[in-house]
Amino acid sequence: MSEPSFPVTGDDAADRLLLDDPLALLIGMLLDQQIPMEKAFRSPYDLAERMGGGPLDAAAIAGTDPEEMVRIFKGPPALHRFPKAFAERTQAVCAALVEQYDGRAEALWTEAADGPDLLRRLRALPGFGSDKAQIFVALLAKRLGVTPAGWEEAAGAFGDGRRLSVADVDSKEAFDRVRAWKKEQKAKAKAAAGTKA
């Protein structure tokens, strides 16, 4: 496989962290909700800076006083539109990683038996619903070359391109394409909701 590419944040250092630090990538996916995807995936870099500048550490995040973590998330600038809720969710994910995987985010996929097992492990994390877990399976495969047997089926429509997601971002053009597709889907959903009213 060629060198992994995930130009999603608009900042080379923040993009590099996502490829180098499995916990940063997982937290970025967690935060990718109700905010622009580039902001969600930039926030792990800012979180690392605010926690001393070293690599992100699941045990350190889980063990931080919850009020302090909320302050870290509030910034300014805030790491998420809902800093309190996502500070709590980030700590919950990190606590689960410490409890079940010795704090190693990558153990979610390096120790998974196959794609369905990887999906199950992700779905068990706080804040990872069906779509988010499937997108992350697709992201691991498409951006990092993590392709356990059955990953395509586990990723569902996000694996075969029927639904575009952050997993499909490998260039600025792809980023723009994914953003346009998401906007179109929102408009269709809004129109459908309007006809039902």
FENFENGI-V72291 format. One record per residue. N is the residue number from 1. RES is the residue in one small letter. NEAR is the number of other ideal C-beta (glycine too) atoms within 8 Angstrom. Layout:
n=[N;N]
res=[RES;RES]
near=[NEAR;NEAR]
This chain:
n=[1;2;3;4;5;6;7;8;9;10;11;12;13;14;15;16;17;18;19;20;21;22;23;24;25;26;27;28;29;30;31;32;33;34;35;36;37;38;39;40;41;42;43;44;45;46;47;48;49;50;51;52;53;54;55;56;57;58;59;60;61;62;63;64;65;66;67;68;69;70;71;72;73;74;75;76;77;78;79;80;81;82;83;84;85;86;87;88;89;90;91;92;93;94;95;96;97;98;99;100;101;102;103;104;105;106;107;108;109;110;111;112;113;114;115;116;117;118;119;120;121;122;123;124;125;126;127;128;129;130;131;132;133;134;135;136;137;138;139;140;141;142;143;144;145;146;147;148;149;150;151;152;153;154;155;156;157;158;159;160;161;162;163;164;165;166;167;168;169;170;171;172;173;174;175;176;177;178;179;180;181;182;183;184;185;186;187;188;189;190;191;192;193;194;195;196;197]
res=[m;s;e;p;s;f;p;v;t;g;d;d;a;a;d;r;l;l;l;d;d;p;l;a;l;l;i;g;m;l;l;d;q;q;i;p;m;e;k;a;f;r;s;p;y;d;l;a;e;r;m;g;g;g;p;l;d;a;a;a;i;a;g;t;d;p;e;e;m;v;r;i;f;k;g;p;p;a;l;h;r;f;p;k;a;f;a;e;r;t;q;a;v;c;a;a;l;v;e;q;y;d;g;r;a;e;a;l;w;t;e;a;a;d;g;p;d;l;l;r;r;l;r;a;l;p;g;f;g;s;d;k;a;q;i;f;v;a;l;l;a;k;r;l;g;v;t;p;a;g;w;e;e;a;a;g;a;f;g;d;g;r;r;l;s;v;a;d;v;d;s;k;e;a;f;d;r;v;r;a;w;k;k;e;q;k;a;k;a;k;a;a;a;g;t;k;a]
near=[3;4;3;9;8;10;11;12;11;7;8;5;7;13;13;8;12;15;10;6;11;8;14;14;13;12;14;13;14;15;15;12;8;4;10;5;12;10;9;14;16;12;13;18;13;11;15;15;7;8;13;5;5;6;6;13;10;13;9;9;14;11;5;11;5;9;6;8;14;12;7;13;15;9;10;4;5;9;13;13;6;7;13;9;8;13;14;11;11;15;13;10;15;14;9;11;16;12;6;5;11;5;9;9;11;7;10;13;11;6;6;11;4;10;15;9;10;16;13;8;11;13;10;7;11;7;10;13;7;6;7;14;13;15;15;13;17;15;14;12;15;8;13;8;7;8;5;12;5;9;17;9;9;13;17;9;8;13;14;8;6;4;7;8;10;12;13;12;13;9;8;6;6;10;12;8;10;14;9;8;9;9;8;8;8;8;8;8;8;8;8;8;8;7;6;5;4]
